Amino acid sequence: MNNLTTLLKSSIGRKLMMALTGLFLVLFLLIHLIGNLQLLIPDGGEAFNIYAHTMGNNPLIQIVSKLNFLFIILHVIYSIWLSRLNKAARPIGYAGKPAQATSTLSSRNMGILGTLILAFLLVHLKGFWYEFKTGADIMMVTYGTETIPDVFPVVATAYSNVWYAAFYVIMMGVVGFHLYHGFQSAFQTLGLGYNKYKKLIQTAGTLFAILVPALFALIPIVMYIQNA
């Protein structure tokens, strides 16, 4: 136990925790996207309602969901810890070059990007997850022999608001910048971002950072146009 505590407090341990929690969140983000894309199926919200009901009642998914919240908290704690340590260090890059010359825009602003994303998550959870769990106005709908909550109108109403839809789209851009550096940095920490894997991971990371946020952003755009 002491060895584990020592590892987690060490420089490599802090970076390892950031990498592992970050990759878990990347995987969860991809699964979340697959579920949310069902909002675009023209079936009156049936596919999304079934997806939301399954996510809220499947024991295994609930365990993963709670782990997701835990990893978000750990990711935030370790990111703040690392940011403070980095600020305490001299802002000098490799070979005596300024840090700005040896890093990308997204890597230099990971703290700001992470803070914006955390604020977005709180707004997102309040507007959707909290409403799904406690919303008194949510009606029930029957598909076949099963009656489940009709949560699709909650999302449709939110995205019919131009300001909320625009806010969501802008924040997906922020998520994209955060992913661009975080995805590649995580694999480098795990020792897979160098040599023959470097180009593959850079390409995969770039595509992921563009496509996933873009598809998330597409949802409120399409739903806003449909409800305009």
C-alpha positions as CSV (number, residue, x, y, z in Angstrom):
1,M,0.0,0.0,0.0
2,N,2.9,2.3,0.9
3,N,4.5,1.6,-2.5
4,L,1.3,2.5,-4.3
5,T,0.9,5.7,-2.4
6,T,4.5,6.6,-3.1
7,L,4.0,5.9,-6.8
8,L,0.9,8.0,-7.0
9,K,2.7,10.9,-5.4
10,S,5.7,10.6,-7.7
11,S,6.1,12.6,-11.0
12,I,5.6,9.5,-13.1
13,G,2.7,8.4,-10.9
14,R,0.9,11.7,-11.4
15,K,1.3,11.6,-15.1
16,L,0.3,7.9,-15.2
17,M,-3.0,8.7,-13.4
18,M,-3.7,11.6,-15.8
19,A,-3.1,9.2,-18.7
20,L,-5.2,6.3,-17.5
21,T,-8.1,8.5,-16.3
22,G,-7.9,10.5,-19.5
23,L,-8.1,7.4,-21.7
24,F,-11.0,6.0,-19.8
25,L,-12.9,9.3,-20.3
26,V,-12.0,9.2,-24.0
27,L,-13.6,5.7,-24.2
28,F,-16.6,6.9,-22.3
29,L,-16.9,9.9,-24.6
30,L,-17.0,7.6,-27.6
31,I,-19.7,5.4,-26.1
32,H,-21.7,8.5,-25.1
33,L,-21.5,9.8,-28.6
34,I,-22.8,6.5,-30.1
35,G,-25.8,6.8,-27.7
36,N,-26.4,10.5,-28.4
37,L,-26.4,10.1,-32.2
38,Q,-29.7,8.2,-31.7
39,L,-31.2,11.6,-31.2
40,L,-30.9,12.1,-34.9
41,I,-32.9,9.0,-35.8
42,P,-36.3,10.3,-37.2
43,D,-38.4,8.0,-34.9
44,G,-39.9,10.5,-32.5
45,G,-37.2,9.9,-29.9
46,E,-37.9,6.1,-29.5
47,A,-34.3,5.0,-30.0
48,F,-32.9,7.7,-27.6
49,N,-35.5,7.0,-25.0
50,I,-34.7,3.3,-25.0
51,Y,-31.0,4.1,-24.8
52,A,-31.4,6.5,-21.9
53,H,-33.6,4.0,-20.1
54,T,-31.0,1.3,-20.5
55,M,-28.2,3.5,-19.4
56,G,-30.2,4.4,-16.3
57,N,-31.2,0.9,-15.3
58,N,-28.5,-1.5,-16.4
59,P,-26.4,-2.5,-13.3
60,L,-23.1,-2.8,-15.3
61,I,-23.6,0.5,-17.0
62,Q,-24.4,2.2,-13.7
63,I,-21.1,0.9,-12.3
64,V,-19.2,2.2,-15.3
65,S,-21.1,5.5,-15.0
66,K,-20.0,5.9,-11.3
67,L,-16.5,5.0,-12.3
68,N,-16.7,7.8,-14.9
69,F,-17.6,10.3,-12.2
70,L,-14.8,9.1,-10.0
71,F,-12.3,9.3,-12.9
72,I,-13.4,12.8,-13.8
73,I,-12.8,13.9,-10.2
74,L,-9.4,12.2,-10.2
75,H,-8.5,13.7,-13.6
76,V,-9.4,17.2,-12.3
77,I,-7.4,16.8,-9.1
78,Y,-4.3,15.5,-10.8
79,S,-4.5,18.1,-13.5
80,I,-4.6,20.9,-10.9
81,W,-1.7,19.2,-9.1
82,L,0.4,19.0,-12.2
83,S,-0.5,22.5,-13.3
84,R,0.7,23.9,-10.0
85,L,4.0,22.0,-10.2
86,N,4.5,23.1,-13.8
87,K,4.0,26.7,-12.9
88,A,6.5,26.4,-10.1
89,A,9.1,25.1,-12.7
90,R,11.0,27.5,-15.0
91,P,9.1,28.2,-18.2
92,I,12.1,27.0,-20.3
93,G,11.7,24.4,-23.0
94,Y,14.2,21.9,-24.4
95,A,17.6,23.1,-25.5
96,G,17.1,26.4,-23.7
97,K,14.1,27.5,-25.9
98,P,11.1,29.2,-24.5
99,A,8.2,26.9,-23.6
100,Q,6.1,28.6,-26.3
101,A,8.5,27.4,-29.0
102,T,8.4,23.7,-27.9
103,S,4.7,23.2,-27.3
104,T,1.4,23.6,-29.0
105,L,-1.4,26.1,-28.2
106,S,-3.6,23.4,-26.8
107,S,-0.8,22.0,-24.5
108,R,0.0,25.4,-23.1
109,N,-3.6,26.0,-22.2
110,M,-4.7,22.6,-20.9
111,G,-5.6,24.1,-17.5
112,I,-7.9,26.7,-19.0
113,L,-9.4,24.2,-21.4
114,G,-10.0,21.7,-18.6
115,T,-11.6,24.4,-16.4
116,L,-14.0,25.4,-19.2
117,I,-14.9,21.7,-19.9
118,L,-15.6,21.1,-16.2
119,A,-17.9,24.1,-16.1
120,F,-19.6,22.8,-19.2
121,L,-20.0,19.3,-17.6
122,L,-21.8,20.9,-14.7
123,V,-24.2,22.8,-16.9
124,H,-24.7,19.7,-19.1
125,L,-25.4,17.4,-16.1
126,K,-27.9,20.0,-14.6
127,G,-29.7,20.4,-18.0
128,F,-30.0,16.7,-18.9
129,W,-28.9,14.1,-16.3
130,Y,-30.5,16.0,-13.4
131,E,-33.7,16.6,-15.3
132,F,-33.9,13.0,-16.4
133,K,-33.6,11.9,-12.8
134,T,-35.9,14.5,-11.1
135,G,-37.9,16.2,-13.8
136,A,-41.5,16.3,-12.7
137,D,-42.8,17.1,-16.2
138,I,-41.4,14.0,-17.8
139,M,-44.2,11.9,-19.3
140,M,-44.2,8.2,-19.8
141,V,-44.3,6.5,-23.2
142,T,-44.9,2.9,-24.2
143,Y,-42.9,0.9,-26.7
144,G,-44.3,-2.6,-27.2
145,T,-45.0,-3.9,-23.7
146,E,-42.6,-1.6,-21.9
147,T,-43.4,1.8,-20.5
148,I,-40.4,4.1,-19.9
149,P,-39.8,7.9,-19.4
150,D,-40.0,10.1,-22.5
151,V,-36.8,12.1,-22.0
152,F,-36.4,13.0,-25.7
153,P,-38.5,16.2,-25.3
154,V,-36.1,17.5,-22.6
155,V,-33.2,17.4,-25.1
156,A,-35.3,18.7,-28.0
157,T,-36.4,21.7,-25.9
158,A,-32.9,22.5,-24.8
159,Y,-31.5,22.4,-28.3
160,S,-34.4,24.5,-29.6
161,N,-32.8,27.4,-27.6
162,V,-30.3,29.0,-30.0
163,W,-28.1,30.2,-27.1
164,Y,-27.8,26.8,-25.5
165,A,-27.3,25.1,-28.9
166,A,-24.6,27.7,-29.7
167,F,-23.0,27.2,-26.3
168,Y,-22.9,23.5,-26.8
169,V,-21.3,23.8,-30.2
170,I,-18.6,26.2,-29.0
171,M,-17.8,23.9,-26.1
172,M,-17.3,21.0,-28.4
173,G,-14.5,23.1,-30.0
174,V,-12.9,23.5,-26.6
175,V,-13.2,19.7,-26.1
176,G,-11.5,19.2,-29.4
177,F,-8.5,21.3,-28.5
178,H,-8.3,19.5,-25.1
179,L,-8.4,16.1,-26.8
180,Y,-5.8,17.1,-29.4
181,H,-3.1,17.3,-26.8
182,G,-4.5,15.0,-24.2
183,F,-5.0,11.9,-26.5
184,Q,-1.4,12.0,-27.7
185,S,0.1,12.9,-24.3
186,A,-1.6,9.9,-22.6
187,F,0.0,7.5,-25.0
188,Q,3.3,9.1,-24.7
189,T,3.1,8.7,-20.9
190,L,2.4,5.0,-21.4
191,G,5.4,4.8,-23.6
192,L,3.5,4.2,-26.9
193,G,3.8,7.7,-28.4
194,Y,7.4,7.3,-29.7
195,N,9.2,5.5,-32.5
196,K,7.0,3.4,-34.9
197,Y,3.8,4.2,-33.0
198,K,4.3,8.0,-33.0
199,K,2.8,8.8,-36.4
200,L,-0.1,6.4,-36.0
201,I,-1.0,7.9,-32.6
202,Q,-0.7,11.4,-33.8
203,T,-3.0,10.7,-36.8
204,A,-5.5,8.8,-34.6
205,G,-5.4,11.5,-32.0
206,T,-6.0,14.3,-34.5
207,L,-8.9,12.5,-36.2
208,F,-10.5,11.7,-32.8
209,A,-10.1,15.3,-31.6
210,I,-11.8,16.5,-34.8
211,L,-14.5,13.9,-35.6
212,V,-15.9,13.2,-32.1
213,P,-16.5,16.8,-31.0
214,A,-17.8,17.6,-34.6
215,L,-20.3,14.8,-34.3
216,F,-21.4,15.9,-30.9
217,A,-21.8,19.5,-32.2
218,L,-23.8,18.2,-35.2
219,I,-26.6,17.0,-32.8
220,P,-27.7,20.4,-31.5
221,I,-27.3,22.0,-34.9
222,V,-29.6,19.4,-36.6
223,M,-32.1,19.5,-33.7
224,Y,-32.2,23.3,-33.6
225,I,-32.9,23.4,-37.4
226,Q,-35.6,20.8,-37.1
227,N,-37.3,22.7,-34.3
228,A,-36.8,26.2,-35.9
